[in-house]
Amino acid sequence: MDLSHFAHQAKGYLMPIGGAEDKISQRLVLNRFVQRCGGSNASLVVIPTASSMSAESGSRYCKIFSELGARHVECLNIQHRHEANDPANSALLDNASGVFLTGGDQVRLVAHLGGTLLGDKLSACFASGLTVGGTSAGASALSQHMIAYGRSGASPSQRMVQLSPGLGLTTRITIDQHFRQRDRLGRLMTAVAFNPSVIGMGLDEDTAVVISPDNTCEVIGSGSVTVVDGSQLEYTDIYSVKGHGPIATLGMKLHVLTSGYRYHLESRQPEPPMQTTPVIKQ
Amino acid sequence: MDLSHFAHQAKGYLMPIGGAEDKISQRLVLNRFVQRCGGSNASLVVIPTASSMSAESGSRYCKIFSELGARHVECLNIQHRHEANDPANSALLDNASGVFLTGGDQVRLVAHLGGTLLGDKLSACFASGLTVGGTSAGASALSQHMIAYGRSGASPSQRMVQLSPGLGLTTRITIDQHFRQRDRLGRLMTAVAFNPSVIGMGLDEDTAVVISPDNTCEVIGSGSVTVVDGSQLEYTDIYSVKGHGPIATLGMKLHVLTSGYRYHLESRQPEPPMQTTPVIKQ
């Protein structure tokens, strides 16, 4: 199936960003997030918990979102699990139209929010229509099967990727970030090879995917998004490769999408931008 | 939430077994599986794909289930993904009342079934009421967040456990097996520390859990089941520990349950066997 397709009955938009998005010039990606959350009506909560310099990171995004026209912006700098279990903190989400998760370390973020009142509230609000964006670690953490750690390299190999349970706002996609910049195709293919029911999505820096409740993904930003689709995988030896050896995968399908391209999670079909026939990009 | 709680609207029973269950004497655990599937009306499909000696393993379980009174038993020995995508094979599940996954290697099993027609069919039939049992690797594979690999030891440490997407028939529980025999508490605690929204359940050999559609777990067999509940976790440093260093976890709750004890996944409450007050076992 998987049974997890129920998660896609959620009414909220997801917006993973590949990290290092433009924060000073056009700010196309961050502006899109604010617009998606209601523009001048946007009421945003920034959660900078992933960052080791969370106060600075939180303030910076709050400032940017205010400059981009959001009506209300608040920083929820969770540093302990008991804060994530404090009803006063999770109540901040009640009137929010968007939540933004900063970069840093996705394991740190999930270790603070996973299984807490705030973690549950985030899922519930997302199901009811909240937009949730995240950059870098904040993007990875959106996945049900989250990439916690990994090694660089273009080819899949054993023990190259360590998965852990993420915030689970998308169960279909395992998100990777800083993708081209940090040479992460191998680890994403390894993640998909374990169980091709999961779609791998690698986001370059300054590049984002806007995932709508109908499971359509739209690419925006200056880089590419690499989709790893294992639904036609004929064979992999992932279960027999020892140590850190290279893994064979036969029939893995890749799409590289740039700004304006779409991808449909249900049908696993890519779609060129606003044309009825495929285009060759100049 | 998590959103994955929808998976628990499934109507099927799950029956993970900790491996090395009695196959020659009383066969209490395997008999319970047959009874759960309808006893003399049971129509069973054994999938021995996890095993490196799958033909032998498949025949052995088919023979046992026949001896235990099942009306019809069939072996579906998938060895290639194209076989798992063959509609004739997945059609075998149409009239089955139970599916049994043998031991072996859970990574091998999921690499063959994940994202295939048969994998999807198994989930769909489980949602409609099919009973699914699995022993050892076949138990691990039932989890959404599956333990793929790991090291032994009583205390959690970094890189001690490698998770990957399993068959996803239970999204709440990460199942471990041969639990006491192979000293696996540390790796299960590590798995839960990543994200305490997941409940860890470690099954000793010759011990099983019968999970009903209402999310009640009943323990049967000669050993124990260890439940690792991180919902009250106050703090963990899992995100900052380097290399293979030891991980601190404050406030992790453990239950050790034996035959007849129950555990409720929704409320995370254990329950002594059929008494209104707690009993001290003799």
Chai-1 contact restraints between the chains, C-beta under 6 A:
chainA,res_idxA,chainB,res_idxB,connection_type,confidence,min_distance_angstrom,max_distance_angstrom,comment,restraint_id
A,M1,B,D120,contact,1.0,0.0,6.0,A-B,restraint_1
A,M1,B,S123,contact,1.0,0.0,6.0,A-B,restraint_2
A,M1,B,A124,contact,1.0,0.0,6.0,A-B,restraint_3
A,D2,B,S123,contact,1.0,0.0,6.0,A-B,restraint_4
A,D2,B,G168,contact,1.0,0.0,6.0,A-B,restraint_5
A,L3,B,A7,contact,1.0,0.0,6.0,A-B,restraint_6
A,L3,B,S123,contact,1.0,0.0,6.0,A-B,restraint_7
A,L3,B,G168,contact,1.0,0.0,6.0,A-B,restraint_8
A,S4,B,S4,contact,1.0,0.0,6.0,A-B,restraint_9
A,F6,B,F6,contact,1.0,0.0,6.0,A-B,restraint_10
A,A7,B,L3,contact,1.0,0.0,6.0,A-B,restraint_11
A,R81,B,E234,contact,1.0,0.0,6.0,A-B,restraint_12
A,D105,B,Y239,contact,1.0,0.0,6.0,A-B,restraint_13
A,V107,B,Y239,contact,1.0,0.0,6.0,A-B,restraint_14
A,R108,B,Y239,contact,1.0,0.0,6.0,A-B,restraint_15
A,V110,B,N195,contact,1.0,0.0,6.0,A-B,restraint_16
A,A111,B,T236,contact,1.0,0.0,6.0,A-B,restraint_17
A,A111,B,I238,contact,1.0,0.0,6.0,A-B,restraint_18
A,A111,B,Y239,contact,1.0,0.0,6.0,A-B,restraint_19
A,G114,B,N195,contact,1.0,0.0,6.0,A-B,restraint_20
A,G114,B,P196,contact,1.0,0.0,6.0,A-B,restraint_21
A,G114,B,S197,contact,1.0,0.0,6.0,A-B,restraint_22
A,G115,B,P196,contact,1.0,0.0,6.0,A-B,restraint_23
A,G115,B,S197,contact,1.0,0.0,6.0,A-B,restraint_24
A,G115,B,S231,contact,1.0,0.0,6.0,A-B,restraint_25
A,D120,B,M1,contact,1.0,0.0,6.0,A-B,restraint_26
A,S123,B,M1,contact,1.0,0.0,6.0,A-B,restraint_27
A,S123,B,D2,contact,1.0,0.0,6.0,A-B,restraint_28
A,S123,B,L3,contact,1.0,0.0,6.0,A-B,restraint_29
A,A124,B,M1,contact,1.0,0.0,6.0,A-B,restraint_30
A,H145,B,P165,contact,1.0,0.0,6.0,A-B,restraint_31
A,L163,B,L163,contact,1.0,0.0,6.0,A-B,restraint_32
A,L163,B,S164,contact,1.0,0.0,6.0,A-B,restraint_33
A,S164,B,L163,contact,1.0,0.0,6.0,A-B,restraint_34
A,S164,B,F194,contact,1.0,0.0,6.0,A-B,restraint_35
A,P165,B,H145,contact,1.0,0.0,6.0,A-B,restraint_36
A,P165,B,F194,contact,1.0,0.0,6.0,A-B,restraint_37
A,P165,B,N195,contact,1.0,0.0,6.0,A-B,restraint_38
A,P165,B,V198,contact,1.0,0.0,6.0,A-B,restraint_39
A,G168,B,D2,contact,1.0,0.0,6.0,A-B,restraint_40
A,F194,B,S164,contact,1.0,0.0,6.0,A-B,restraint_41
A,N195,B,V110,contact,1.0,0.0,6.0,A-B,restraint_42
A,N195,B,G114,contact,1.0,0.0,6.0,A-B,restraint_43
A,N195,B,P165,contact,1.0,0.0,6.0,A-B,restraint_44
A,P196,B,G114,contact,1.0,0.0,6.0,A-B,restraint_45
A,P196,B,G115,contact,1.0,0.0,6.0,A-B,restraint_46
A,S197,B,G114,contact,1.0,0.0,6.0,A-B,restraint_47
A,S197,B,G115,contact,1.0,0.0,6.0,A-B,restraint_48
A,V198,B,P165,contact,1.0,0.0,6.0,A-B,restraint_49
A,S231,B,G115,contact,1.0,0.0,6.0,A-B,restraint_50
A,E234,B,R81,contact,1.0,0.0,6.0,A-B,restraint_51
A,T236,B,A111,contact,1.0,0.0,6.0,A-B,restraint_52
A,I238,B,A111,contact,1.0,0.0,6.0,A-B,restraint_53
A,Y239,B,D105,contact,1.0,0.0,6.0,A-B,restraint_54
A,Y239,B,V107,contact,1.0,0.0,6.0,A-B,restraint_55
A,Y239,B,R108,contact,1.0,0.0,6.0,A-B,restraint_56
A,Y239,B,A111,contact,1.0,0.0,6.0,A-B,restraint_57
